[in-house]
Structures are given as C-alpha cells and as structure tokens.
C-alpha cells in the first residue's frame, strides 16, 4: 500500500528534476495515436512548459498539512461555541451557497479529463492531474462544512436536503448551469476558457476571499478556514489555464474561437457569479461597517483592475480581440443598474420556493446601502419595508399588491431579467426565447450555433432541455410546488423556507398559508400571445415597475 510516508521517504531528488522526469512517463507510447474522446474545434501547434513544476511528492505533503489545519479549525470553533456568536442571517445564506459550490468543484475535477484527452503536453497533463485532486478535495471539505453546520446550527432544515434541493429550486438551477459549463461542449471552451481563464483567474477572489472575510465579520470563523484553503490552490489552476492558453494562442486559426469563448465565458461568469456572490455578501451580512468595501468596490479592484486590465488586455498583443465593451457593460450593470440589488429583490420575492431563511433588511442596512450605493433607498427601501411587514404568515410577498412584477428568465445564463430595460427577445430554431442582455442573446443564437462566422464548430455545446425553472411548474398551485420540491419540514406542513429569523413555531409559515396561489411561466405566457400582444407585453416589461 502506498502511503504519504512512503512517498516522502523516497531518495532525495529536487522537485525540478522530478518534474523533468515526468516527461519520461508519457501517458501514451510514441508509436500510438490517441483517440480523442472529447471534441474540440481548436488546433495545437506550440507546447509551452509548466512553469510551476509541481510534483506529487511535494504536493501531497502540502495538501495534507492544509487539511489538518481545516479540520483543526472546525474542532476549535466547536469547542469555542462559535454558533453562540455567528449571525443566523449569514448562516442561513450558507444553505444556498453550500448547496451550489460543491457541484462546480466536482465539475471542475471532471473537466480535467477533457483537457488531459485533447492537450498534447505531458507537463500540463501533470498539472491537470493535481488540479483534479484539488477539486475533489475542495468539494470534500465543503461538503464536510455543510454537514458541520447542519449538526450544530439552531435550524438544520435546509442543510439536510441540499443534495436533493440542488438544481431544483428557482436559484440553484442557476448554479447547476454554471457548473455544467465546465464539462459540456468543446473541451477547450469549457475546461480551459470558461473554467481556468475566466472563472478561476477572474472570479475566485470574490468567491474565496470576499466570502471568508464577510463570514469572519459575522462570527463565522470556520468558512474562512475552508475557503482560504481552497483559494490557496487556485494559483496552480490559474497556471494550468495560462499554459494551456499560450498553447492555443500559438495557432492563429484559434484566435477567432478564443475571441468568441472569452466573450461568452466572461459574460456568463459575470451574470451568474455576481448575481449569487454579490447577493450573499451584500444581503447575507450584519456587518455594516462603512469602512468596509462594497461588492462593487471589490469587483472594481479584482475583476476590472487586476484581471481585465492586467490579464485580458495584454492578450491583444497576440492578435486576439478583447471585447472591452462587455467588461464596461458588466461594470455599469453593477454600479448604474443595481444588478446585485435587483437579484436580491428577486430572491426575496421567491422565498417560498427556496430552502433557507431570508432575513429582511432594517434601518441600519438601509443606511449602509445608501452610503455605498447612493439612491438605493429610493429604489429598494419600499420593497424591504413590504418584505418585513409581509414576513408574518399571510400573503406571500410575490403575490401581494406591492407593484412588483415577477421577472422573465434569461435562457442563456438563467438569471432573471432583473434589468428590465435590457430584455431581449429572439427566435432560435423557430422558437421564442427571452434574454437578460444582448450578450446572452448573442451567446445562444451566435456563439452556440452550428457554425461561427461561417466556420463549422461541431464541438461547441448546445442549450437543451427545460432550462427555465418556471416552465416545470407552470399552472401549479404554490403549495403543490413546495411539496413537490420537498421543501417541507418533518411535521409535513411547516415550510423549510421562512421570510424571517424567528425560531418560534407559532411564527412559521405552513402549506395552508400558501395554498391558492398559481405559479406561472412568463416565457410560456409570452409565447401564447399574438405578435401585437407580445410587442405590447415586451414594451410594458421594459418600462419596469414602481413599488407602492
């Protein structure tokens, strides 16, 4: 049996020398030709070196030490009675976050098989192998964290069903879409560009640095231990991505596909990651220190300055066109169009069909938001006033007379069309679809088409199936939807989700409170209209609404 001790006891050899010998252990004999199991439309003509020169002997010892620190922190937090001080508002949002994040990690692990199959470079394959192990490790410690919360938090309901709930509710379907993007379609598009070049290089700081910081500010000292340990592996993944990208850049025939994929992947990551993580960081916290950076400020620093200006823009010297307008549009959506706040509004509107509690905002929250996002109160203050008032069992807020209009869903990113003036409508293969932006319309109709600029792209992925959550429950009674989802507590009547943090049974919503309300799919309703009615409906939607 091979153990870490046996590996560490091998005769001394420098990591550089060990890495050099990796090439002598090529995965395929020189006389054989590998059959490609996973397709790609890219060509490879130049093989850069793996600059990190990581080998398993040093890797395992390092990861063992990190795991020991993670599990030690869990034990210390429990002995220190962490949940006495951890904010329930924060821990409730972890039911959503920890339902989603292990799946992208597992998808990332699986995606390394795609790259190992198509990339003709043994040094990089060595790096992909360690990235695969990393991703499995990440998923394991995240699942363990979820179990740890479930066993020790005052209300485990939600944590106990996250595996069944994932991909079923109106929010986790978005996370499933995100993770599946790593393993479907063109191997380079999905595993290299979408995952390594965009998700890991651009957006992991918001996931694995900002989240731990906010957790600590809310009395949660275990999530930082877990997720900073995860983030410490990302430099290896970024290195893998960059090495693969340099290989792809070596053939000019690939540049057109790179431009397509960078545009598609950046916008999808912005739409999904900013919607989820921005909402959790801004609305899942009780820390309203005005010196603390807002999500918009963090995005400007990490995504705009560190990634876009320092990583993406320099790629133009290789002849690749970067879509600068999309980066500016993403920034404007966050700062001028209040993208994150509108997503948070949607999440709170749909609370009966989730599996966690959403706490209402109070005056201290209002003051902080107004400081960081001037004009916030005028647009969202009345909504959160309604939310607090309607948190008592009665009428679910989405069906109350507040002026709010349930949004269309974007067919590409699956995030609702919360910036209503940007609604796009188009036909693809004879069917009508709605999109949150021109970029998402382009993704479905152009990037994911059978050819790109006249060039056949048989390896590119396709959108298929019933992608929009609302389609599955069109015409259903709300109580029946919740029962079908399984979001009911053990007594068979009390809802898992609640629009408050009261733990008194007398203040809990039950199935009786949500009977008689019909769920509708805005897209299916739109498809039933004639052309004139449809244009009128689209114009009314783009005009927006006013909260009473």
N, C-alpha and C positions, 0 to 999 in steps of 0.2 A: 504493500500500500504506500503510495506516495503522499508524504505529509509536508507541511511547510518547513518543519525542522530538517527533514532530509534534503529539501531543496536548498535551504540556507547552508547546509553543511557541505555542499559540493566544493571542489577545489576552487580557490580564488581565481577570478577572471574579471577584468574590468567590464563594466556594462557596455562600453563602446565595442570591445572585442566580441562580447557575447552577441551584441546586436549585429555585428558584421557577419557572424556565422549563421544568423537567421536565413540569409540568402542561400546558404548551402542546404537548407532544409525546405527547399521549394515545395509547394503544395502539389505540383504537377511535374512529372518527368519531362525532360526537354523533348523527348520524341513523341509526346502525346499532345493532342489539341483538345482543350477543354470545351465541353458543350455548355453553351450559355442557357441556364435555366431561367434566368430573369432578364427581360429585354431592356435594351437601351438604344436610343437613336444617336447617341454620342459616339465619337471615334477617339482612339487613344494613340498618340504618337510620341509622347515625351513622358519619361518617368522620373519625377523628382524624388529626392531622398526624404526619409522620415527624420526630421531634424531633432525630435525628442529622444530617439534611440532608447526607448523603453523596452525592458525585457521582463519576463515573468518572474525571474528570481528576485528582483528588487521590487517589482510591482506587488506581489502577494504580501510581502512583509509590510509594505506601506499601507495597503488596504486593511490588513489585519489590525494594525495599530489604530487606524481611523474607526473601524468598527468597535473596537474596545472602548474608545472614547465616547462613541454614540450611546452604546448600551450602558456605559457607566453614568453618563449624564441622565439617562432615564431613571436609573436607580436612585441617583442623588436627588432628582426632582421629586420623586415619590416620597422619599424619606423626609424631604423638606416641606411636604404638604403643599406642593405647587398650586393645586387646584383651589386652595383657600384664597389665593390672590389672583388667579387667572381670570380674565374678564369673560363671562359667558357669551357676550356679543361676539368676541373673537373666536372662541372655541366652536360656536355654532357654525360659523362660516367654514371651519375646517372640515365639517361633514361634507360640504361640497368639494372643497379643494382636494381633500384626500380621497374622495371618490373618483376624481378625474385623473390626478397626476400619475398614479402607478401605471395606468394604461399607456400613455405616451412613452414612459420609460421602457415598458416591455416591447412596445412597437419599435422603439429605437434599437433595442437589442436585436430584434428580429431583422431590422433593416441592414445590420452589418453583414448578414448572409447575402443580401443583394450586392453590396459593394465587393465582398470577397469573390463573388462569382464573376463580376464584369471588369474589375480593375486589374490590369496585368502588372502588378507591382508587389513583390513579396514583402518588402519593408512596410508598405502601407497595410498589407493584409495582417501583418503582425500587430500593427496599431489598431486595426478594426477588431481583432480578437480581444484585446484588452478593453476596448470600448464596449464590446458586447458584455463582458463580465461586469464592467462598471454599471451598465444599465440594469442588469439583473440585480446587482447589489442595491442600486438606488430604489428599485421597486420593492425589494425585500424590506429595507429599513423603513420605507414609507408605509408599507402595509403594517409593519410592526408598530409604528407610531399610531396609526389609526386604531389598532387593537388596544393599545395602551390608553388612548383617550377613552375608548368605549368602556374599558374596565374601571376607570377612575373618575370620569366626569359625572356630574349630577344627573344629566339626562342622556343616557346612551342611545336612545331611539334615534335612528338616522345613521349613526356609526355602524350599527349592527346589520344594516341592509345595503351598505354602499355598493357591494359587489353586484347585487341584484338590481339596485337602483341605477347604477351607472349605465348611461346610454338610453335610459327610459324616460327621464323627466325632461321638462322643457329647457333645462340648462345643460345637463350632462351630454345631451346629443351633440352639442357644440364641441365639447371636449373629445368625444369619440371621433368626430370629423377631423379634429386637429391631429390626433394620434394616428389615425388611419392614413393620413397624408404621408407618413414616413415609409409606408410599406406597400403602396399601391402605385401602379403605373410605371413609368420609366425609372429604372434603378438609380440613375444619377440625379434625375429631377427630385425624387422623393428622399433618398437617403443622404445624398450629398448637399444639394442646393437647399431643399426645404428644411431638412433637419440640421445638418452641420453648419452650413454657411449662414443661414438666417436664424433659425430657432436657437441654436446653441451659441452662436457668435454674437448675435444681436440682442436676444431677449432673455437669456438666462439670468442676467443681473436683476431684472425686475422680478423674476420667479424666485431665485435662490439667494438673493442678497436683500432686496427690499422686504420680502416676506419675513425672513428671520428678524430683521430689525423691528418691524411692526409687531411681531409676536412678542419679542422681549419687552417692548413698551406696554404690552397688555398682560404682563405677568406670566407669559408662556416661555419658559427657558429650555424646553425640550425641542420644539420645532427648529430653533436656530442651530442646535447641535446636529440635528439630522440634515437640514438643508444646506448648511455651510459645508458639511462633509460631502454632500452631493456636488456642490459648486466647485469644490477643490479638484474634482475630476474633469471639469469642463475644459480646462486648458488642453488636456490630451485630446479631447474630441474636436476642439477648435483646430488643433494642429493637424489632426487627420483630415478635417474638412479642407484646410488650406492646401495641404499637399495634394489632395485629390483635385481640387480646383485648378492648381497650377498645371497638373497633367492635362486636364480638359482644355485649358486655355492654350495648350501647345498646338492644337489643331485649329486653324482659323474657321474650318467648317462648323465648329461647335459654337461659335460666337453668337450666332443668331438664336440658337436654342438657349444659351446662357442668358441672353437678354430677356427672353420670354420667361424663363424659370425664376430668375431673380425678381422680376416684376411680380409674377404670380405669388411666389413664396413670401416676399416681403409683405404684400398686402394681406394675405391670409393670416400671417402671424400677427400683424398689427390688429386686424379686425378681431381675432379670437383672443390672443393673449392680453391685449389691452382691455378688452371687454371684461374678461374674467378677473385678472390680477388687479387691474385698476379698481374695479368694484370692491374686491375684498380688502385691498389696502385702504381705500378711502372710506368705505362704509362698514367695514368689519372691526374698526378700531375705536377705542375710547380715549386714545391719546390725542389730545388737541393742543399740543404744544405748538405755538405759532412759529417757532424757530425750525420746526421740522419741515423737511421738503415735501411738497405735494407730489402726487404721481406724475403730474405734468412736468414738474421740475426734474424729477428723476429720469423721465423719458428724454427730456432735452439733453441731459448730461450723458446718459448711457447709450441711447439709441441714435440720437441725432449727432451729437458731437463725437463720441468715442467710436461708434460703429459706422454711421453713414459717411462722415467726413474723413475718418481715418482709415476705413477699411474698404467701403464700397467705391468711393470716388477715385481712389488710386487705381482701381481696376480699369479705368478708362484708358490708361496708358498702354494697355494690352489690346486696345481696339474694341472693347466691349462698351456698349452704350448703357449708361445707368439712367433709370427713369427718375430724375430728380423731382419732377412734379408730383409723383406719388408720395415721396417722403414728405414734401411740404404739405400735401393734402392730408396725410396722416396726422401731422403736427397740428394743422388747422382744425381737424376734427376733434382732437383732444382739447385744444385751447379755445377755439372760437365757437365750435358747435356743441361743446359739452358732451362729447361722446360717452365717456365713462359714467357721467351722472344720469344720462338717459338710459343706459343699460341697467344701472342700479334701480332706476324707477321701474323699468320693465320687470326685473327680478322681484321687486316688492309687490308689483301688481299681480304676479303669478304665484304668490306664496302658497296657495292651497295645493298646488301640484308639484311641490318640491319635497325634500325630506330633511330640512333643517329650519331652525327658527330665524326670522329676520327681525332684528330689533329696530324700532322706529328711531328717527333722529330727534334730538332735543335742541334746546336753545344754544347750548354750548357747541354742538355740532354745527348749527346754523352759523354761528359767529366765525368759526374756523373756516368753513367753506366760503363764506363771503370774503374773508381776508385773502384766501388763496385763489379764489375764482370769483372776482367781482361780478355782481349781477346774479349770482347763484340763487339768492333768496327770492328775487322777483320771479324766477322761472320755476323753482322747485320747492320753495318754502310752503306754499299752499298744499302741494301734494303730500308732503310729510306731515303737515297738520292733519289732513284727512286720514293718513295712514295710522297715526296714533289714535285718533278718535274711532276709527273702524277696526281697531285691533280687538275690541270686545266682540264676543260671539254675536253674530247677526248677519249682515250682508257682506260678502267678500268684496274687497275694495274694487276689484276689476269689474264687478257688476253694479257698483254703486254709482250714483249720479254725480260724478266728480268732474266730468268733462274729458276724462282720459279715453283715448281710442286705442283698442288693442292693435298692436302693430302687425304689418306684414313680416314675413320671414325671408331672409336672403337665401336664394337657392345655392349659392356658392359657399359662403362662409358659415351659413346657418344662424348667424347672429341676426336678431330682428332689425328691421329697417327703422331704427330709432331717430336717425337724422332724416326726417320725413321729406324734406325738400329734395333730397338726393335719390328718392325712389326711382329705380329704373325698371322698365317692363320691356320684355322682348320675347320673341318666339325662337325656339331651338328645336329643330326636327319636327316642326309643326305644332309644338305645344307652348303654351304661355307660361312664363316664369317671372318672378319678381326678384329684385336685387337691391342691396343696400347702397350700391355705388356703381359708377361707370366701370371701375376696376374689376368689380366682381362680375358684372355683366360680360366684360371682355374675357375674364377667366373662363367662364362657362362656354361662351359662344366661339371664342377665338383660340385661346390657349389650349383648351381641351378638345379641340376639333380633330378631325381625321388628318388634317394637314395644317402646316403653319407657313404662311406666306408662299403657298404653292409647293411646299416641301412635305412629302408624306411623313407622318410621325406615328407609326403604328404602335410604338411602345408607350405613348402618352396615355395617362389614365383617362377615365370617363366617370362622370357623375351618374349614379343609377339608383334605383330603388325609391322607397318612400322616405325622402330625406327630411321632410318637414314634420316636426312633432305633431303639429295641429291636424295634419291630414289623418292621423291614426285615430283621432277622437272627434272627428267632425260629426256634429249632431248628437253627441253623447251628453248625458246628464253629468254634471260635475262630480256628484257623489259616486257615480259609477266609474268615472275616470280614476278617482283616487283609490277606489277599491281594486280596480284592475292593475294600477301601478303597484299596489301593495303598501301604500303609504298610510297604513292604519296601525295603531298600537295594539298590544296584545288583548285589550279588552274588546276588540272587534268594532269599536265605534269612534274612539278618540283619534284625531289626526296626528300623524307624526309631525308635520309642519305646524308652526304657530306664528302669528304675526306679532309676537311679543316674547318677553323673557320671564313671564310669570310661571312659576312651577306649582301653583295651586291648581288642583284638578278642577275646581269649580270655574276656573277662568279659561279652560281649554275648549277649543273648537272640536265639534264632533261631526259625524256624517250627516246628522239631522240638520245642522246649520248650513250645509252646502247643497242640499237637495233642491231640485227645481231650476237650476241654472244650466243653460245649454252652452256647450263648447262649440265654437265654430272655427273653421279654417278660412282666414281672409283670402288665401290664394284660390281655394276651391270655389268660394263665393264669387270672386272676381271672374273666374273662368265661365261662370254661368251667365254673365251679363252680355248683352249685345254690345257692339262696338261703341255706340253713342253713350250708353250707360257706363261702360267701362272707362271711357275717357273722363266722364264726369266724376266717377269714383276716384280715379287716379288724381285728378286735379284737387279734389277735396282732401285727399290724404296728404298731398304735398303741401297744402295750405296749413296743415298742422292743427293743433287744438289748444284750447285755453282751459287751465284748471280753474274751477269755480271757487 
